[in-house]
Amino acid sequence: MNILVSAHSGLRWIALVLLLLAISNAFTAKTYEKKHRLVNMFAMISLHTQLLIGLVLYFTSDKVQFIEGWMKSPLLRFYGMEHLAGMLIAIVLVTIGHSKSKKASESSDKFKAIKLWYVLALILILAFIPWPFRTVLGAGWF
């Protein structure tokens, strides 16, 4: 269990860096190249990997308990519903952005898709990570 939690927490940083790199490329690059497509794809893959690890944790963690009154507990509500829903929506947004970027024919349209969908996903991801400074939810930096 500790290995999965550590993997999920550690991979978060790789996913965030790849997502930020993809967004940075979309705002700064002039022509869409293979390296941009690969960064976009690896950002998406890292988030899907996070989802798979997270689903295993969701069904095995003691932080997810559907006991009576679980919605009144900030910790149980966050891990049982809010974190999962927010991250699922973010992963869907990244997947949509990657797909639209692949289908676009012009570099500007490819980058436009990444800008819109990846930035929206990043906002959601940052909002639903259990950061250490969140009083009840703080999980740790790694």
N, C-alpha and C positions, 0 to 999 in steps of 0.2 A: 504494500500500500504506500509506504514512504517513497519507494522508487517512482511510482506513478505520480504522486504529488510533486516530487522534485522534477520529474520530466515535464509535467504540465507547467510548472512554474518557470522552469528554465527555458523551455521552448517559447514561452511568452515573449522573451526578449528577442529571440531570433525572428519570430513572426512580426513583432513591432518594427524591428530594424528593416526587414524586407518590405514591409508595408510603407514605411517612411521613405525608403529608397525608391520604390515604385512611384510614389506620389511626387517625390523630388524630381525624378526623371520626367514625369509628365509635365511638370511646370517649367523645366529648364531645357530639355532636349528639343532640338529643331526637327530632326528626322527620326522616325521610328525604325529602330534596328533590332536585330535578333537579340542583342543583350537586353533590350528593354522588354521584349516579350518574355524572355527567360526570368527576369526579375519579377515581372507581374505574375508569371505562372508559379514561381517558387514561393511568392508571398501567399498565393491562393493555396498551394499545397501545404504550406506550414500551418495555415489556419484550419484546413481540413484535418490535418494530423492532430492539431490541438482539440478539435471536435471529437475525434475518435477516443483520444485519451480521456477527455472530459466526460464523455458518455460512460466509459468504464468507471470513472470516479463517481459519477452521478448515481450509479446503481450499487456502488459498494461503500460509499463514504457515510460516516455517521453524521455528517453535516447536512445530509438530505434525509429527512424523516417526515413522513406524512402522518404524524400523530395528531391527535385532537389539539387544535389551537396553534398549529404550526405557522399559520399566516400571521399570527400575533407576535411571533418571535422574529426579530430582524435577521438573525443569523440563518435560521431555517428557511425563512421566506426568500432571502437573497440567494442562497445556494439551491433551494428547491425550485425556484421559479425565475427570479429576476436575472441572475447570472446566465442561466441556460437560454432564456428567451432573448436577452440582449445579444448574446454571442451568436446564437443561431441566425438572428436577423442580420448581424454584421457579416457573417460568412456567406449568407445568401447575396448580400449586396456586393461583396467582392467577387463572387462567382458571376453575377450579372455583369459587373464591370469588365471582368476578364473576357467573358463571352462577347460582349458588345465591342470590345477592343479588337478581338480577333476578327470579327465580321466586318469591321470598318475598312474602307479601302485607302483613305487618306491618313497621313501621319497625324494631322491635327485632330481628326475625328477619333483616332485611336487614343491619343493623349487626353482628349476631352472626356471620353468614357472613364478612363482611369481616374482623372481628376474628380469627377463627380462621385462615382460609386465608391472608390477607395477612400476618399476623404470622409464621406458619410459613415462608412464602416469603421474608420479609425476613431471617429467621435464616439460611436457606440461602444467600441472596444475599450477605450479609455474610461468611459463612464461605468462600465460593468466589470472592470477588473477589481478584485478585492485588495486594493492597495493597503500597505501597512498603516497608513495614517487614517484609514477609515476605522472609527472607534471599535465597533463590535465585530466588523468583518475582516479587519486587517489580517492578511495571511502571511506576509513576509515578502521580502524582495526577491528571494529565490526559493 
